[in-house]
Amino acid sequence: MVQKSAMTSRERIIRALNFQPVDRVPVDMGGTYCSGAHVSVVAKVRQALGLDKPGTPVKVVEPYQMLGEVTVDLIEALGIDVINLPGRWNFFGLENKDWKKWKTFDGTDVLVAGKFNTKPEPSGEILQYPGGDHSVPASGRMPKGGFYFDAIIRQEPIDDANLDPADNLEEFGPLSDEDLKYYERLADELYKNTTLAIAMHLPGTAFGDIALVPAPFMKHPKGIRDIEEWYVSTITRRDYIKEVFSRQAEIAVKNLAMLYQAVGDITTDGLDRMLASTCHGDTSLIERMIEDATLDEYVRGAALGALVVTAAVSLAAPANDNFADRDDLGAATPVQVWGNNTGATAEPGEPGSGTSPAPARSTWWSWTATANSTVRITAIPGEPFWDLTLHAYTGSTLGNLAQTAVDGGGDYDPRVLEFPVNSGTTYHIQVDGNHAEEGEFLLQISQRPPPNDPFGGARPIDPGSLPVTVTANNTGATTQTDEPDPDGPGGASLWWSFTPTVSGYYEIDSNEAVWNSGRDEDGANLGYKIRHKEGYFPVPPHDTQQDLRTEMCLEMAKMGIDIETHHHEVATAGQAEIDMVFDTLVSMADKLCKYKYVVKMVARRHGLTATFMPKPLFQDNGSGMHTHQSLWKDGKPLFAGDKYAGLSDVALYYMGGILKHSRALAAFTNPTTNSYKRLVPGYEAPVNLAYSSRNRSASLRIPTYSQSPKAKRVEVRYPDPACNPYLAFSAMLMAGIDGVLNKIHPGDPLDKNIYDLPPEEAKKVPQVPGSLDAALDALEQDHAFLLKGDVFTEDVIRAYIDYKRKNEVDAIRLRPHPHEFMLYYDI
């Protein structure tokens, strides 16, 4: 039963987009292609609500994804607030009219556009054609039993000498009068006949949209149409891609202007505000964008049309800015900006006022200190930015110069300022410089001094220096040069102060962390903080790191690392998972080292810090490194067979060796004292030395989602990313080979729920060591299997054990722990 409300859907959406209180959370389903639902789902929902009888067909408004039409009666029944302003054309170039019946693979009766002209293949798959024209190659394929179409890549051989950017513009062009009248008529009807918010997929504006690259709507696509080739071309054919984007953007902005004129005035409180929401509620940006938009000012890279067309503007300086409208950047850093705000009118205190000439390009903000402290400001060029200069001012004129940092000798050198600030004082930060094209840089502001810091200032620590080792030369530091590396931090940060024998503390923070649910974030905490153990795996806005992880994957791809998937993980505060495609042992160890480097450096690029500590957070899931293993000979998999879970005897014996030697292996696979804070029950950690195809608390799991012999493998789940991969991978392989050579059977699988086992039965299940000290003891007693073939040597193992005990086990054991004070101070 949908609860009635005095606030209309349109009012609710408008208030939400302007960050004003609403009576309930606004709901959307089908308002855009991104929020649509498959036609079979829509049909079932309609029948469940009694809106349709079984067999009543539902319109497919977008056949590419087979999205069903969400009509007003369904919207009212579900309490949805948004209605879609439907497009005239779909992704296969078919006009949405002259509807006819069709049936999906699951038997759902649907209505499709009249020119929806599929062709079944002998394999059972269905082909779709651009414009429904069978005289040209098919552009879409739905596999047998599938639910939507995949684009078919129709890439002609690329002749770089004759590659013309116009070839990637054929799908772009000015909207016709007929199109504009169509949208104007429908918008007027929806606005007058409903109180719903109106959403619209903006045709002819989605430049850079990767879904458009294969051009399933074009009969004879030219240019670069292979998605993988397109990604590669962003590196190898930068000038070409840049020119394509520039031309597409020019057309897109003109189309947006025409759409705004045709539809925006009619739906002043609907579509107008929906567009303005991408400008953080500033409707004037739409008018300014249309009035004098240029690529340099309003679009960057692969922006998706109007949905993010003003993303680079929201922190830029508007005309006639006298610093009064700048947001407090203390909680918003790091901020990525583009250095090209040349059109602003000079005011007192701004570039171009007073006696100083206006710089060729500049960006500036105001920022008010919230405490007496030391502030560090860093401008890091992302592209060569010649003569980049960083200034900080107090007061309202250029004469009150606090600090200036200039080119350090190289185009990519950071410009760094560090100076004391006073609470309540406003500081003006300006970056300017010259560049042949568009310059870009990352600006970081750090104002986070720890309380009672014996070193006397804010000192963010380079994540690459973790864990820090306290040595004698830290005790009498009097200057910043004696202190840990002060570079960084950003939205997530780590820092600490210490004296070797008296005090120590650490602090972890993240914009996603649940403990920041009540934090003042520029006066408006928007929520969506991830609670403990609830991070698997949400979509934005909970997940704020989708683009960050994608950037990491793209950087790894440049290094030859194939990525299988990435997503948010269980823990709060930004835990993530990025999976690499399998490879041979040494190659995978090499890739893991590159992987960790890329993750840390991309995080640092964005003013964030990444850690591979197995258990950085108390009472939340730790970070593991599930390691999939299989043996092959002469190109044939040796783990496939007819035994448990489709495994062979070789695979079973391999697991037997791993299980037998796991307590010793842990010294290499879980090599830190922190590792064993992860290996505890209750946090999905594999503590039980058993194997299973279903039980995730078992230390060895057999994936069974593929029956292919090539996919048969063993997943060892207890290793963590703190390990040295060369040592850990080699040790596990030697244990598995020992099992094969000696035919060590792993026993029966543990397919029961371990937590439901009677205590006497649970005690019989062996577990991983409870500490690094215990793992080193096990390695000391059980390492003969590692010495075969001189893969490991006795002196290497002895030196490893001695080092770990002296420098890590004893280092932690001998130091009082903060929680000991909690437990015992008042004893």
C-alpha positions in Angstrom: 0.0 0.0 0.0 1.6 3.3 -1.1 1.3 6.0 1.6 -0.2 9.2 0.3 1.8 12.4 0.7 1.0 16.1 0.5 4.2 16.6 -1.4 4.0 15.7 -5.2 6.7 13.6 -6.8 7.8 16.6 -8.8 8.2 18.7 -5.7 10.0 15.9 -3.9 12.5 15.5 -6.7 13.1 19.2 -7.0 13.7 19.6 -3.3 16.0 16.5 -3.3 18.1 17.9 -6.2 18.4 21.2 -4.4 19.5 19.4 -1.1 16.4 20.4 0.7 14.4 18.2 3.2 11.8 15.8 1.6 9.0 13.8 3.2 10.5 10.5 2.0 13.3 9.2 -0.2 12.5 9.8 -3.9 12.2 6.6 -6.0 13.0 6.0 -9.7 12.5 2.9 -11.9 12.6 3.3 -15.6 13.1 7.0 -15.6 16.3 6.6 -17.6 18.1 3.7 -19.3 20.3 3.4 -16.2 17.4 2.8 -13.9 15.3 0.7 -16.3 14.2 -2.9 -15.7 14.0 -5.9 -18.1 10.7 -6.3 -19.8 10.1 -9.7 -18.3 10.5 -8.1 -14.8 8.1 -5.3 -15.6 5.5 -7.8 -17.0 5.7 -9.9 -13.8 5.4 -6.9 -11.5 2.4 -5.7 -13.4 0.7 -9.1 -13.1 1.6 -9.3 -9.4 0.0 -5.9 -8.8 -3.1 -6.9 -10.8 -2.5 -4.3 -13.5 -2.3 -6.9 -16.3 -3.6 -10.4 -16.9 -1.0 -13.2 -17.8 -0.1 -12.9 -21.5 -0.7 -9.1 -21.7 2.3 -7.8 -23.6 4.6 -5.0 -22.4 6.4 -2.6 -24.7 10.1 -2.9 -25.1 11.3 0.8 -25.1 15.0 -0.1 -25.5 15.7 -3.4 -27.2 19.5 -3.2 -26.7 18.9 -4.0 -23.0 15.3 -5.2 -23.5 13.9 -2.6 -21.1 10.2 -2.6 -20.4 8.0 0.5 -20.4 7.1 1.8 -17.0 3.7 3.5 -17.4 1.8 5.9 -15.2 -0.4 3.1 -13.6 2.7 1.1 -12.6 4.4 4.3 -11.3 1.4 5.1 -9.1 1.1 1.5 -7.9 4.7 1.4 -6.8 5.0 5.0 -5.5 7.6 6.0 -8.1 8.4 9.7 -8.5 10.0 9.8 -12.0 8.6 9.2 -15.4 10.6 8.8 -18.6 10.3 11.1 -21.5 10.7 8.3 -24.1 13.2 8.5 -26.9 12.0 8.6 -30.5 14.7 6.1 -31.6 16.3 3.2 -29.9 19.9 1.9 -30.0 19.3 -0.3 -33.1 18.1 2.7 -35.1 14.5 1.7 -34.9 11.8 4.3 -34.5 9.6 3.4 -31.5 6.3 3.1 -33.3 4.1 0.6 -35.1 4.3 -1.9 -32.3 4.1 -5.6 -33.0 4.1 -8.8 -30.8 7.2 -10.8 -30.0 8.2 -13.3 -27.3 11.4 -13.4 -25.2 13.4 -16.6 -24.5 11.7 -16.9 -21.1 8.2 -16.8 -22.8 7.3 -13.3 -21.9 4.9 -11.7 -24.4 6.2 -8.2 -25.4 5.6 -5.5 -28.0 8.6 -4.3 -30.1 9.0 -1.6 -32.7 7.6 -2.3 -36.1 11.1 -2.5 -37.7 12.4 -4.8 -35.0 13.6 -7.5 -37.5 15.5 -10.4 -35.8 16.9 -13.5 -37.4 17.3 -16.8 -35.5 20.6 -18.7 -36.1 21.1 -22.5 -36.1 22.9 -22.1 -32.8 19.7 -20.7 -31.2 21.0 -17.2 -30.8 19.1 -14.2 -32.3 20.6 -11.5 -34.5 19.4 -8.0 -34.7 20.1 -5.6 -37.6 20.6 -1.8 -37.7 17.4 -0.2 -38.8 16.0 -3.7 -39.2 17.8 -4.0 -42.5 18.9 -7.6 -43.3 21.0 -6.5 -46.3 23.8 -5.3 -44.0 25.7 -7.2 -41.3 24.0 -7.8 -38.0 24.9 -5.4 -35.2 23.4 -7.2 -32.2 23.4 -10.7 -30.8 21.3 -12.3 -28.1 22.7 -15.7 -27.0 20.3 -18.6 -26.8 18.3 -18.2 -23.6 19.7 -14.7 -23.1 17.8 -11.6 -21.9 19.4 -8.8 -23.9 21.6 -8.1 -26.9 25.3 -7.7 -27.1 26.8 -5.4 -29.7 28.6 -7.1 -32.6 31.9 -5.4 -33.4 32.0 -4.5 -37.1 35.5 -3.0 -37.2 36.9 -2.4 -40.7 40.7 -2.6 -41.0 42.2 0.7 -39.6 44.4 2.7 -42.0 46.1 5.2 -39.6 47.3 7.3 -42.5 43.7 7.9 -43.7 41.9 7.8 -40.3 39.4 10.6 -40.3 37.8 11.9 -37.1 34.6 12.5 -39.1 34.2 8.7 -39.3 33.4 8.6 -35.6 30.9 11.5 -36.0 28.4 9.8 -38.3 26.1 9.0 -35.4 26.2 12.6 -34.3 24.4 15.4 -35.9 22.0 18.2 -35.1 18.5 17.2 -33.9 15.9 17.6 -36.5 12.8 19.9 -36.1 10.7 16.7 -36.2 12.7 15.3 -33.2 12.4 18.5 -31.3 8.7 18.8 -31.8 8.3 15.1 -30.7 10.0 15.8 -27.4 8.3 19.2 -26.9 4.8 17.5 -27.4 5.5 14.6 -25.1 7.1 16.8 -22.4 4.0 19.1 -22.5 1.6 16.2 -22.1 3.6 14.7 -19.2 3.9 18.0 -17.5 0.2 18.9 -17.7 -1.2 15.4 -17.1 1.0 14.2 -14.2 2.7 15.6 -11.1 5.7 13.4 -11.7 9.3 14.5 -12.2 10.3 14.1 -15.9 13.6 12.4 -16.8 15.0 12.2 -20.2 17.8 10.4 -22.0 19.3 13.3 -24.0 19.8 12.3 -27.6 22.8 13.6 -29.5 24.7 14.6 -26.4 26.4 11.4 -25.1 29.8 12.0 -26.5 32.4 9.5 -25.3 29.7 7.0 -24.3 31.4 3.7 -24.7 28.1 2.0 -25.5 27.9 4.1 -28.7 31.3 3.1 -30.0 30.1 -0.1 -31.8 27.3 2.0 -33.3 24.6 -0.8 -33.4 22.2 1.7 -35.1 24.6 2.3 -38.0 24.5 0.2 -41.2 28.1 0.9 -42.3 30.1 2.2 -39.3 33.5 3.7 -40.0 36.3 4.8 -37.8 37.2 3.0 -34.6 34.4 0.7 -33.6 36.1 -2.0 -31.6 35.7 -1.1 -27.9 39.1 -2.6 -27.0 40.7 -0.7 -29.9 39.0 2.5 -28.7 40.5 2.1 -25.2 43.9 1.5 -26.7 43.6 4.4 -29.0 43.1 6.8 -26.0 46.8 6.1 -25.5 48.2 5.4 -29.0 46.0 7.8 -31.0 45.5 10.6 -28.4 45.2 13.4 -31.0 42.6 11.5 -32.9 40.5 10.7 -29.9 40.8 14.2 -28.7 39.7 15.6 -32.0 36.7 13.2 -32.0 35.7 14.3 -28.5 36.1 17.9 -29.5 33.9 17.7 -32.5 31.3 15.5 -30.7 31.2 17.9 -27.8 30.6 20.8 -30.1 27.6 19.0 -31.6 26.4 17.8 -28.2 26.3 21.2 -26.7 24.4 22.6 -29.6 21.9 19.7 -29.3 21.6 20.3 -25.6 20.9 24.0 -26.2 18.1 23.1 -28.7 16.6 20.5 -26.3 16.7 23.0 -23.4 14.9 25.5 -25.5 12.3 23.0 -26.7 11.7 21.2 -23.4 13.3 23.1 -20.5 10.8 26.0 -20.7 7.8 23.6 -20.8 9.1 21.6 -17.8 10.7 24.4 -15.9 10.3 22.6 -12.6 11.0 19.2 -14.1 13.6 18.5 -16.8 15.1 22.0 -16.2 15.8 21.1 -12.6 16.9 17.6 -13.5 19.6 19.0 -15.8 20.5 21.6 -13.2 21.1 18.8 -10.6 24.3 17.9 -12.4 25.5 21.5 -11.7 24.9 21.1 -7.9 21.7 22.9 -8.0 23.0 26.0 -9.9 20.5 26.4 -12.7 22.5 29.4 -14.0 25.2 27.0 -15.1 22.9 25.6 -17.8 22.3 29.0 -19.2 26.0 29.9 -19.1 26.9 26.5 -20.7 24.5 27.2 -23.5 25.5 30.8 -23.8 29.2 30.5 -24.3 30.1 26.8 -23.8 33.5 25.6 -25.1 35.1 22.2 -24.8 38.0 23.6 -22.7 35.6 25.0 -20.1 32.9 22.4 -19.8 33.9 18.9 -21.1 36.7 16.6 -20.4 37.7 13.2 -21.7 34.9 10.6 -22.0 32.2 12.6 -20.3 28.7 11.2 -20.7 26.8 14.0 -22.3 24.9 16.5 -20.2 24.9 14.1 -17.2 28.4 15.2 -16.3 29.1 18.0 -18.7 29.5 20.6 -15.9 31.6 18.4 -13.6 34.7 20.4 -14.2 32.9 23.7 -13.7 31.4 23.2 -10.2 34.7 24.2 -8.5 35.8 26.8 -11.1 35.6 30.5 -10.5 32.4 32.1 -11.9 32.5 35.5 -13.4 32.7 38.5 -11.0 33.9 36.2 -8.2 35.3 38.2 -5.3 36.1 35.1 -3.3 32.9 35.3 -1.3 31.3 32.2 -3.0 34.1 29.7 -2.5 33.3 26.5 -0.7 35.3 25.6 2.4 37.8 23.1 0.9 38.9 21.7 4.3 36.7 18.7 4.0 36.4 18.6 0.2 40.0 17.9 -0.7 41.6 16.6 -2.7 39.9 18.7 -5.5 40.7 18.0 -9.1 40.4 21.1 -11.2 41.3 22.3 -14.7 43.5 25.3 -15.2 41.6 27.4 -17.7 39.3 29.9 -16.0 40.4 32.8 -18.2 37.0 34.3 -18.7 36.4 35.6 -15.1 36.1 39.3 -14.6 38.9 40.6 -12.3 37.9 41.7 -8.9 40.0 43.0 -6.0 42.2 40.2 -4.8 41.8 38.2 -8.0 44.3 37.6 -10.9 44.3 40.5 -13.2 43.5 43.1 -10.5 45.8 45.6 -8.8 49.2 45.9 -10.4 49.6 42.3 -11.5 48.8 41.2 -15.0 46.3 38.5 -15.5 47.9 35.1 -15.9 47.4 33.0 -19.1 45.4 30.5 -17.1 44.4 30.4 -13.5 42.2 28.8 -10.9 41.6 30.1 -7.4 39.5 29.5 -4.3 39.1 30.9 -0.8 39.5 28.6 2.2 39.0 29.4 5.8 41.2 27.7 8.4 39.2 25.9 11.1 42.1 25.6 13.7 45.5 27.1 14.4 47.8 24.7 12.6 50.2 24.2 9.8 48.7 23.9 6.3 50.3 22.2 3.4 49.1 23.0 -0.2 50.4 20.9 -3.1 49.7 21.4 -6.8 50.6 18.3 -8.7 50.6 18.7 -12.6 48.9 15.9 -14.3 50.0 17.0 -17.8 53.1 19.2 -18.4 52.0 22.6 -17.1 54.8 25.1 -17.9 55.5 27.9 -15.5 52.9 26.6 -13.1 52.8 28.8 -10.0 51.0 28.3 -6.7 50.1 31.3 -4.5 48.5 31.8 -1.2 47.2 35.1 0.0 45.5 36.6 3.0 43.3 39.7 3.0 41.7 40.9 -0.2 44.5 42.2 -2.3 47.4 40.7 -4.2 49.8 42.7 -2.0 49.3 40.5 1.0 51.2 37.5 -0.3 51.8 34.7 2.1 53.7 32.2 0.0 54.6 31.4 -3.6 55.8 28.1 -5.1 57.1 28.0 -8.7 58.4 25.3 -11.1 60.8 23.1 -9.3 62.8 22.3 -12.4 60.5 19.9 -14.3 57.2 20.1 -15.9 55.7 17.5 -13.6 57.3 18.7 -10.3 54.8 19.4 -7.5 54.5 23.0 -6.3 54.3 22.9 -2.5 53.5 25.5 0.1 53.6 25.0 3.9 52.9 27.8 6.4 51.1 28.4 9.7 47.4 29.4 9.6 45.1 31.0 12.2 41.6 29.8 13.0 39.0 32.0 11.3 41.4 33.6 8.9 40.5 33.3 5.2 43.3 32.3 2.8 43.1 32.7 -0.9 44.7 30.0 -3.0 45.6 30.6 -6.6 47.2 28.4 -9.3 48.2 29.9 -12.6 50.5 29.1 -15.5 50.9 28.7 -19.2 50.3 25.6 -21.3 50.2 25.0 -25.0 46.9 23.2 -24.7 44.9 22.5 -21.6 46.9 22.1 -18.4 45.6 19.9 -15.6 46.7 19.5 -12.0 45.6 18.0 -8.7 45.3 20.3 -5.7 45.6 19.0 -2.2 45.1 20.9 1.0 46.0 19.2 4.3 45.0 20.8 7.6 44.9 17.9 10.1 47.5 18.3 12.9 47.2 15.5 15.5 46.5 16.9 19.1 49.6 17.5 21.2 51.9 16.5 18.4 55.4 16.5 19.8 56.7 17.4 16.3 54.4 20.4 16.2 52.6 20.2 12.9 50.5 18.3 10.4 52.6 15.5 9.0 50.7 13.1 6.7 52.7 9.9 6.1 53.4 8.4 2.8 51.5 5.0 2.7 54.6 3.5 1.2 56.4 4.0 4.5 54.0 1.8 6.4 54.7 0.2 8.8 57.0 2.9 10.2 60.1 1.9 12.1 61.0 4.0 15.0 64.8 4.6 15.2 67.0 6.7 17.5 67.2 9.7 15.2 63.4 10.4 15.6 63.8 11.3 19.3 65.2 14.8 19.1 63.7 16.1 16.0 63.6 19.9 15.9 63.1 20.6 12.2 60.7 19.2 9.6 63.6 17.6 7.7 64.0 15.2 10.7 60.4 14.1 10.5 58.7 11.4 8.4 57.9 12.3 4.8 55.2 15.0 4.9 53.7 14.5 1.5 50.0 13.7 1.0 47.2 13.2 2.3 43.6 13.4 0.9 40.0 12.3 1.6 41.3 9.1 3.4 44.5 9.6 5.4 46.8 8.1 8.0 49.1 10.1 10.3 50.7 9.8 13.7 53.2 11.3 16.0 55.4 9.4 18.4 58.4 9.3 20.7 60.1 5.9 20.8 59.4 5.0 24.4 56.7 7.3 25.7 53.6 7.6 23.4 52.2 6.5 20.1 48.9 6.6 18.3 47.4 6.1 14.8 44.2 7.3 13.3 42.3 6.0 10.3 39.8 8.0 8.4 37.7 7.7 5.2 34.9 9.6 3.6 33.0 6.3 3.3 33.5 5.3 6.9 30.4 4.7 9.1 32.0 6.7 12.0 31.6 9.8 9.7 27.8 9.5 9.6 27.5 12.6 11.8 30.4 14.6 10.5 29.9 18.1 9.3 30.8 17.9 5.6 30.7 21.5 4.3 27.5 22.0 6.2 25.6 19.0 4.6 26.5 15.4 5.4 24.7 13.6 2.6 24.9 10.2 4.3 25.4 6.9 2.5 28.2 5.9 4.8 28.9 2.1 4.7 28.1 0.4 7.9 30.4 -2.3 9.4 30.4 -5.5 7.3 27.8 -4.0 4.8 30.1 -3.1 1.9 29.5 -6.1 -0.4 28.8 -4.7 -2.8 26.8 -1.5 -3.0 26.3 0.8 -5.9 26.9 4.6 -5.8 26.4 6.8 -3.9 27.4 4.3 -1.2 30.4 3.2 -3.3 32.4 6.3 -4.0 35.4 4.5 -5.5 34.0 3.0 -8.7 35.9 5.5 -10.9 39.0 5.2 -8.8 39.1 1.4 -9.1 38.5 1.6 -12.8 41.4 4.0 -13.2 43.6 1.5 -11.3 42.5 -1.3 -13.7 43.2 0.9 -16.7 46.7 1.7 -15.4 47.3 -2.0 -14.8 46.1 -2.9 -18.3 48.8 -0.5 -19.7 51.4 -2.7 -17.8 50.0 -5.9 -19.4 47.9 -7.0 -16.4 44.6 -8.5 -17.4 41.8 -7.7 -14.9 38.8 -9.9 -14.5 36.6 -7.8 -12.2 36.5 -5.1 -9.5 34.0 -4.1 -6.8 33.6 -2.8 -3.3 34.2 -5.3 -0.6 32.6 -6.0 2.8 34.3 -3.6 5.1 33.5 0.1 5.7 36.1 2.8 5.0 36.7 1.9 1.4 37.6 -1.8 1.2 37.9 -2.9 -2.4 38.6 -6.0 -4.5 40.3 -6.1 -7.9 40.8 -9.6 -9.4 43.6 -10.4 -11.9 43.2 -13.1 -14.6 45.3 -16.2 -13.9 48.9 -16.6 -15.1 52.0 -18.7 -14.4 53.6 -18.6 -11.0 56.5 -16.2 -11.5 54.5 -14.0 -13.9 51.7 -13.7 -11.4 54.1 -12.8 -8.7 55.5 -10.0 -10.9 52.0 -8.8 -11.7 51.1 -8.7 -8.0 54.0 -6.4 -7.2 53.0 -4.1 -10.1 49.4 -4.3 -8.9 50.2 -3.1 -5.4 52.3 -0.3 -6.8 49.6 0.9 -9.2 46.9 0.8 -6.5 49.1 2.9 -4.1 50.1 5.4 -6.8 46.6 5.9 -8.3 45.2 6.4 -4.8 48.0 8.9 -4.1 47.3 10.7 -7.3 43.8 11.4 -6.0 45.0 12.4 -2.5 44.0 9.0 -1.0 46.1 6.3 0.7 45.8 2.6 0.1 46.9 -0.1 2.5 47.3 -3.9 2.0 47.4 -4.5 5.7 45.4 -7.7 6.4 43.4 -6.2 9.3 43.4 -2.4 9.5 40.0 -2.1 11.1 38.7 -3.6 14.4 35.3 -5.3 14.2 35.2 -5.4 10.4 36.4 -7.8 7.6 40.1 -7.9 6.8 41.8 -8.1 3.4 42.7 -11.5 2.1 44.4 -12.7 -1.1 42.5 -15.8 -2.3 45.0 -17.7 -4.5 43.6 -20.0 -7.2 46.0 -22.8 -8.2 46.0 -25.6 -10.8 48.7 -27.9 -12.4 49.0 -28.3 -16.2 51.2 -30.6 -18.4 51.7 -30.3 -22.1 48.8 -27.8 -22.3 46.4 -30.1 -20.5 44.8 -29.4 -17.0 45.7 -32.1 -14.4 43.1 -31.1 -11.9 40.0 -32.2 -13.9 38.6 -35.7 -13.1 35.6 -37.6 -11.8 36.2 -37.3 -8.0 34.7 -34.8 -5.6 33.5 -31.6 -7.3 34.9 -32.8 -10.6 38.5 -33.0 -9.4 41.2 -35.6 -10.2 43.3 -37.6 -7.8 46.2 -35.2 -8.6 44.0 -32.3 -7.4 43.0 -34.1 -4.2 46.6 -35.0 -3.4 47.7 -31.5 -4.1 45.1 -30.3 -1.5 46.3 -32.9 0.9 49.8 -31.5 0.7 48.5 -27.9 1.2 46.5 -28.9 4.2 49.3 -31.0 5.8 51.8 -28.1 5.6 49.4 -25.1 6.1 50.5 -24.2 9.5 54.1 -23.9 8.2 53.0 -22.2 5.0 51.3 -19.5 7.0 54.7 -18.1 7.9 55.1 -17.1 4.2 51.4 -16.6 3.2 50.4 -14.6 6.3 53.8 -13.1 7.3 52.8 -10.2 9.6 51.6 -10.0 13.2 48.6 -8.1 11.8 47.8 -11.1 9.6 46.5 -13.1 12.5 44.0 -10.4 13.6 42.3 -11.3 10.3 42.4 -15.1 10.8 39.7 -15.2 13.5 36.1 -16.6 13.3 33.2 -14.3 12.4 34.7 -12.2 9.6 34.6 -14.6 6.7 38.2 -15.5 7.3 39.1 -19.1 6.4 40.5 -20.4 9.7 39.5 -24.1 9.3 42.1 -26.4 7.6 39.6 -28.3 5.5 38.3 -28.3 1.9 34.8 -27.8 0.5 33.0 -26.8 -2.7 30.5 -24.8 -0.7 31.9 -23.8 2.7 33.7 -20.4 2.6 35.0 -20.8 6.2 37.1 -23.7 4.9 40.7 -22.8 4.0 40.5 -24.6 0.6 37.5 -24.1 -1.7 36.8 -25.7 -5.0 35.0 -23.3 -7.4 32.2 -25.1 -9.2 30.5 -22.5 -11.3 32.1 -23.9 -14.5 32.3 -27.5 -15.6 35.1 -26.9 -18.0 38.2 -29.0 -17.3 40.3 -25.9 -17.7 38.4 -24.2 -14.9 39.1 -26.9 -12.3 41.3 -25.5 -9.6 41.8 -25.1 -5.9 41.3 -21.8 -4.1 43.6 -21.3 -1.1 41.8 -18.7 0.9 44.0 -18.0 4.0 46.9 -16.0 2.3 46.9 -12.2 2.6 48.3 -9.4 0.4 51.1 -8.6 2.9 53.0 -11.6 1.7 56.0 -11.7 -0.6 54.4 -13.5 -3.6 57.6 -15.2 -4.8 58.0 -16.9 -1.4 54.3 -17.5 -0.7 53.5 -18.9 -4.2 56.6 -21.1 -4.3 56.0 -22.5 -0.8 52.3 -23.4 -1.6 53.5 -25.1 -4.9 56.1 -27.1 -3.0 53.5 -28.2 -0.4 51.1 -29.2 -3.2 53.8 -31.2 -5.1 54.7 -32.9 -1.8 51.1 -34.0 -1.6 51.1 -35.3 -5.1 54.4 -37.2 -4.8 53.4 -38.8 -1.5 49.7 -39.2 -2.4 48.5 -37.4 0.7 44.7 -37.6 0.7 43.0 -34.6 2.2 40.2 -36.7 3.9 36.5 -36.0 3.6 35.3 -32.6 2.5 33.8 -30.3 5.2 30.4 -29.5 3.6 28.6 -28.9 6.8 28.0 -25.6 8.5 31.0 -25.4 10.8 29.3 -23.1 13.2 26.5 -25.7 13.7 28.9 -28.5 14.6 28.7 -29.9 18.1 31.7 -28.7 20.2 33.3 -32.2 20.3 33.2 -32.5 16.5 34.3 -28.9 15.9 37.4 -29.5 18.0 38.5 -32.2 15.5 38.8 -29.6 12.7 42.4 -28.2 12.7 42.9 -24.5 12.3 45.5 -22.1 11.0 48.0 -20.7 13.5 46.7 -18.1 15.9 49.8 -15.9 15.7 52.9 -15.2 13.6 55.0 -16.6 16.4 53.0 -19.9 16.2 53.4 -20.0 12.4 57.2 -19.5 12.6 57.3 -22.3 15.2 55.5 -24.5 12.7 57.8 -23.6 9.8 60.8 -24.3 12.1 59.5 -27.8 12.7 58.1 -28.5 9.2 60.1 -27.3 6.2 61.8 -30.3 4.7 59.3 -30.3 1.8 60.6 -26.8 0.9 64.2 -27.9 0.5 63.6 -30.3 -2.4 65.3 -29.2 -5.6 67.0 -26.4 -3.6 63.9 -24.2 -4.1 64.4 -23.0 -0.6 67.5 -23.6 1.5 68.1 -24.1 5.1 70.0 -20.9 5.7 67.2 -18.9 3.9 64.5 -20.3 6.1 66.7 -19.8 9.3 67.4 -16.2 8.4 63.7 -15.6 7.6 62.5 -17.0 10.9 65.2 -15.1 12.9 64.4 -11.8 11.2 60.6 -12.2 11.8 61.0 -13.0 15.4 63.4 -10.2 16.2 62.0 -7.4 14.1 58.3 -8.1 14.2 57.1 -10.6 16.8 59.3 -9.2 19.6 58.8 -5.6 18.4 55.1 -5.9 18.9 55.3 -8.2 22.0 57.5 -5.9 24.0 55.5 -2.7 23.5 52.5 -1.9 25.7 49.3 -1.8 23.6 46.7 1.0 24.0 44.0 -1.4 24.8 46.1 -2.7 27.7 45.6 0.7 29.3 41.9 0.3 28.8 41.9 -3.1 30.5 44.5 -2.7 33.2 45.3 0.9 34.0 43.0 1.1 37.0 43.6 -2.5 38.1 
